[in-house]
């Protein structure tokens, strides 16, 4: 079962961090005010994910609330391979 932890940084109220884990995979996400840039392990989202519908799945939550261009998302993932991540 996946486990998620979320908190905001004490010194910066405009940043939210979350950690999710499942089996051997771990994802750390940082959401902050920005221009809509999404990076995964330092690479652009489109360079990291090879399948367009995976990319669309990442964009969907912010698009639903009309905030896709208001936040930058930085994702650090490890373990599990592309399917597990």
C-alpha angles and dihedrals in degrees: 000000000000120000124204131190123189133186141147122237114258095224098045120043091188094067128077123187129194134182125203128184135186126169105315096340123098129184127191115191128192118193119190140156110280146108104301099273116154121194131181117201088340095308128107111266092244091053093050102044116056098195122071096215089055088055090048090052090057093050097044102081094055092041091054091059093039093244101112093117096039101067139050116216123203116189125189113190134176138173131020100064124251094305093050093045 
